Amino acid sequence: MGRGRGNNRGGAPGGPGGPGQGGRGGGPGGPGGRGRDNRGGGGRGGGRGQRDSEFQDRVVEIRRVAKVVKGGRRFNFSALVVVGDGKGRVGAGLGKANTVPSAIQKGQDRAKRNMFQVPMRNTTIPHEVVGKFESSDVLLKPASEGTGVIAGGGVRAVLELAGIKDVLTKALGSTTSVNLVQATVEGLGRLRTKADIEQARGVKITL
């Protein structure tokens, strides 16, 4: 049994059990290193999970868009993805492709490129802020420890993946997922710590 497996990894026909090992390794007689089980994780997504272990991602919304062309209708997909490390870094991205997995992957890549550091005070945000995007407004207010994330949908995804554990929110205007996520990101980007304000004003602030 062991000899058959060894031969099959090298690409030559093995003994008993060879075809089964060859099938998992990328095809009978093919290079075993190209098999799905050898992608650094022993299964689908294993390698990607190891490479991106420091980040968490959440798919907020997937939409199918139909475009009428000469030959009929062509379907594309868009995926709104939020990525964060749970330690103050977060980003959002919208990916578009003709398949759902490709759209999600593009959304993840764009979200990672858009990541930024969110100022925090313990488990909440340092001050109240309103994020705006197109016709959507999102109000973010600091909360005492133990309050939790009082938000829903995409707003909750952004805050949780940023590592914020206690915050109060209220959505105003348009409630489309893309607008709310972008408004939340814009609001978090406007947060400033006490040190940031002191440096900008050149004065010492006493609370």
N, C-alpha and C positions, 0 to 999 in steps of 0.2 A: 504493500500500500504506500509506504513512504517513498519507495523508489519511483513509483508511478507519478506521484505528485511532483517530485523533483524534476523529472524529465519534462513534464508538461509545462512547468514554469519556463523552461528554456525554449519552448516552442516545438519540441519534438514529441511524437506520439508516446504516451506513457503506458504504464501497465494498468492493472485494474483500478478503476476509480479515476482514471485520467480524464475522460470526457467531462465528468462532473466538475473537476477542478478547472479544466479549460474553459467551461462555460462561464464560471464565475470570474475567470481571469481575463475575459475580453474576447473569447471565442476559441474553439479548439485549435491548438497549434499556434495561437497568437502569443505575443509578449504578455506574460502574466502581469507585468508592472502597469499595464494600461487598464486593468480591470477596475470595476467600480469599487470593489472591496479594498483596493489598495490606495485610495485617495486620502491617506492620512487620517482616517477616522473609522474605517470599517463599515461603510455604508453611505447612503445618499446624504449629502450635506455634511459629512464628517469633517472633511478638510476645511470647508468654509467656516464651520463652527469653531475650529481651532484657531483659524486666522483671525476671526472677528469675535473671539471670546470676550474681549473687553467691552464690546458694544452689545446693546439690546436693540431690537427693532420691532416696530409694530405697524402693520398695514391698517391704515385708518379707513380707506375706501378704495374700491375697485369699480371702475365704470367702463361700460362697453359703448363705444361710439361707432355709429354706422355712417359711412361716407358713400354717397351714390356716385358711381363711376359708369363708364360706358358699358362695361360688361355686367353690371349689376351693383350690388351693395358690397362694400368692403368694410370689414369690421376691424377696429383697433381697440386697444384697451389702455386705460390710464390707471395708475396706482399711486395713491398718496401714502407715503411712508415716512415715519418718524424714527430717528435713530438717536440713542443716547447712551451714556456710560453710567448713569445713575449717580454720578459724582459731580454734577454741575455742567456737563457738556451735553448739548442737544442740537439737533438740526432736523429739518424737514425737506423733503424733495418729492417732486411729481415726475413719474416716469411714464413714457408712452411707447407702446410697441404693438406688434400684431399678435402677440401671445401674452397671456397673463404672467408667466414666470419671467419673461424678458422685461415686461413693464415693471414688475416688482424689483428686479435687479437694478434697473436704471434708476428707480426711485431711491433705492438704498444708496447707490453710488452718489447721487446728487445730494442726498441728505447728509452723507459723510463729508462731502465737500463744503456744505453749508454750516457745519457744526461750529458752535461758539461757546464761550464760557459764560455761565449765568451767575451773577453775584447772588450770594445767599447769606442769610443770617440764621445760623443753626439749621433748623428744619424748614424754614419758611423764607419768604423774600424780604428784602430790607425795607421796602416801603410800597405804598399803593401806586399803581400805574395803570394806564389805559392803553391797550394796544389797538392799533387801527390798521385795517386793510380793506381797501375799496369800501363797500357798504357795511362792513362788519366792525363792531367794537367789542373788545373783551376787557372787562374790568378785573384786575387782579389785586387782592388785598391780603396783607399778612394775617396769619392766624396763630393762635397759641398752640403749643405742643399737644398733640392728641386729637386735634380737630379733624385731621385727614385732608384729603384732596376733594374739595366740594366742587366738582366739575363733571362733565360728561363728554363722551365722544372724543373728537380730536383734541380738544383742550386738555382733557384728562391725560391723554397719551403723551402730549408734549411735557406736561408738568411732572408726571411720574417718571418718565425716562430721563428727565433732567435731574432727578433726585430730590425734588421738592416733595415733602411729606405733609405739610400743613399749609393750606392756602384756601381762600374764598374767592370764587369767581362769579361773574355774571356776563352773559352774552347779550349783546344789543345789536339790533339791525338784522342783516342777512345771516341766516344760520347754515349756509352751505359749508360742508366740511373743509374745503380748501380755504375759504375765507377765514373761518374760525381758527384753523391751524396757523395760517400766516399772521393773523392778528395777534395770536398768543405769542408767537415767535418774536414779532415786532415789539410787543410789550416787554418781554423778557430782555430783549436787547437794549431797552432804554433804562433798565435798572442800574442804579449806582450805589456803591457802598459809601459809608461815611468818609473813608480815606479818599475815594475818588472825588467827592464833592469838595473836600478840604484842598486837595491838590488843584482842582479847577479854579476855585475862588481865591486860593492863596491865603486863607484864613483858617484859624482853628475853630472847630464847631464843638460847643459844649451842650450836651443833651441833658 
